[in-house]
């Protein structure tokens, strides 16, 4: 927004998903570029707060005590009232829901900015109407909110997210026999659903290739990905101490720092994919039922592989045709070739 109040304080109501919060850093960077002295606090679900701790633009991550999808009128009101004494000058609301705009309204923040979304007139007094054709990417929609409403239909320049990894926790960081050994990290999970997952047999074949080449291979993921990771390990032909699954064994902050140690990451379209991109580690992202046109990894050294199919992208959680060919036919050789071409 216009104005260079050096003491300006902004509250961002952050998105709930890990990948979306990573992309929100481009907004934080833009706000700091507009006014280097601005204070940026972010209201966030607890599971995304470790991301904010790795973003130098963020002053404070404020815990959202309401689970995703819960209305929680009373709790939103209490939190909003408790924020009044912080005297924010502006709130920027990134989710499109009506309820997400309640807390800044209860907090009596004078300028409340966001896309119109679910008809949020009143709750937002700087409500913009989104032109999806003018701003096709999520990151553009976030960053546009750093600028005056008069520029809402103009594609804004943006800087890619750039997170800062800390030294990985030695207790969960597997040893390498020498500093020369390369590390491949596989991220085979996807919260969205099984349609976004490259087959475990493909991940296993990829792991075998790099294990044979002397690399260490780590598998990262949440507790929901443990069985997927175990299946990859069981399918590997190369039984090796250099193949290690840490799925379900790391907190998000530990996963961030482990990703920062990678020489190469291969991932589905997922939150960990966006984290790897923001850490600027070499990345190959495999896409099937979703489109990289809306939420691609934003790093220059991130490469997307997707095969052209009549039924893709379908944006379904599971394959509506039952064959999952958009992922099954995406070959291991194509991923290996992409990695070789960029090393």
Secondary structure, 3 states (H helix, E strand, C coil): CCCCCCCCEEEEECCCCHHHHHHHHHHHHHHHHHCCCCEEEEEECHHHHHHHCCCCCCCEEEECCCCCCCCCHHHHHHHHHHCHHHCCCEEEECCCCCHHHHHHHHCCCCEEEEECCCCCECCECEEECCCCCCCCCHHHHHHHCCCCHHHCCCCCCCCCCCCCCCCCCCCCCCCCCCCCCCEEEEECCCCCCHHHCCCHHHHHHHHHHHHHCCCEEEECCCHHHHHHHHHHHHHCCCCCCCEEECCCCCCHHHHHHHHCCCCEEEEECCHHHHHHHHCCCCEEEECCCCCHHHHCCCCCCEEEECCCCCCCCCCCCCCCCCCCHHHHCCCHHHHHHHHHHCC
